[in-house]
Amino acid sequence: MDGIRVEKILQFEEHAYERMRDLLSNLYSERPILSQEQYNAVIEDEHSQIFVAKKDEEIVGMSTLTWYRKLAGDKWFIEDVVVDERMRGQGIGQLLNETMLKEARDAGADFVDLDTRSPEAYKFYLKLGFKDKTEGRPFWGLRHTF
């Protein structure tokens, strides 16, 4: 991973917004393009952190770490992990995940969850130490759509 570094997005930057919008279109082709308002809302949300992987000054990957508080304890999630197709297989996804896991652990998280629809990503996350939440217990992910 020569020359790759991970940075946290702390404020609006036009070129970063445009690049992340392009990267997210690889994950969510069926959804509207990321709006500038939504991007700013996530940056300003104290419960969300956006990370980007850069090679030189080009953003080649991104991810989001988010959490919320509930009665049974805080829930941490990794979301929106995407690496530029040209850069896959070079350890960028691993570096992004390791950065977010350290951030969550340092903030007191007991665990971090994530979801994926991709069989390849599922195998990748298992290699990083994630466990299938359904092992040893019934678990169903449900959604109500409006």
N, C-alpha and C positions, 0 to 999 in steps of 0.2 A: 504494500500500500504506500509506496513511495510517493511523497508529495500530496497525500490526502490528509486533510484535517477536518474536524467537525467543529462547527460553531453554532451557538445559540442565536436565533434571531431576536433582537431586542427592540427594533424599531422598523418602521416601514422603509423599505428600499424598493424602488420601482423595478429594477432589474431582477431582484430576488423574487418579488411578487410574480412577475411575468414567467420566470423560470419554474417556480413552484406550480403555477397554474398549468404550465405545459406538462410537467411531470405527473401531476395529479390526473390529467386527462388519460394517462395510461392505466390508472386504477379505476377511474369512474367515468368511463366513456358515455354511460347512460345518464349522467347527471349534468346539470348546467355547469358552466365554467365557474371556477372560484371567483367570487366577487371581491373587489378591493375592500368593501365593508366587512365581509366575513373574515378576510385575511387580517385586517386590523383588529377586529374583535378578538381573534385568537391570540394575537400578539399581546394585547392588553389584558387578557384574562389571566388572573393570577394562578389559575388551576391548569393552564396549558403552556407548553413550551414547544416551540418549533426548532428543530435542528436541521442544519444543512451540512452536507459533505461537499468539500471544495477540492478541486485539483487546480492548482495555481489559483486563479480567481473565478473559475467556472464552477457553478453549482452542478454537481453530478449525482446528487442524491438528497433525499429529505425524509424527515419523519416527525411525528408529533408524540409527545408524552403528555398525558392528561390525567387528572384525578378528580374525584369528588368524595365528599364526606357523607357517611351514612351511619346509622346507629350501631351497626356491627363493625364499624371501622372504615378506614379510608380504602377506596378502590382505585387502583392505578391501572392505566391502559396505555399500550403502545398502539398508535394508529398511523395510517397514511405513510407507511414505509415504501419508498419507491426509489430505485436507482436507474439512472439513464441506461437504456438498453445496450449502448456501446460500451458501458463500463462494468457490466455485470460480471461476476466471477472473479473480481479483484479484491474482495474483502470489504467493500464499502458498506454493504448491508450489515455485516458483522460489526464493523466499527460504529455505525449509527446505533445499533442495538446495545452494544456494550456501553456506549456513552449514556444512553437513556437509562439503562439498568443501574449504572453507578449513580446517576442523578437521583433516581427514585430511592435507592438504598440509602444514600446520604441524607435524603429528606425523611427517612424513617419508614419507608414502605416495607411491608412484610412480604408482599408478592406483587407481581405485575402480570396482567392478563393481556392477551391479544387475540384477535380473530383473523382468520384468513379464508379465502375461497379458493386458493391455489394449492393444488397438491404439491407442487415444487416448493412453494413457500412453507407449507406445513413441514416437509422434511428438513428444510433449512432451519426452521425454528427448533425442531427437535435436536438438531446437532448443536444448537446454541444453549441447550439445557432446559428449554421449555418442556413441560409435560402436558399431555392431553388431559384436560379437566374432567373428561368423562370416565377416566380410569377409576374403577372401584366405586363409582356412584352414578346413579342416573342423572343425566344432565341434558336439557333440551334448550336450545337457543330459539327464542320465539320473537316475533316482531308483529306489531300492529301498525299497519300503514294507513295513512289518511289521504 
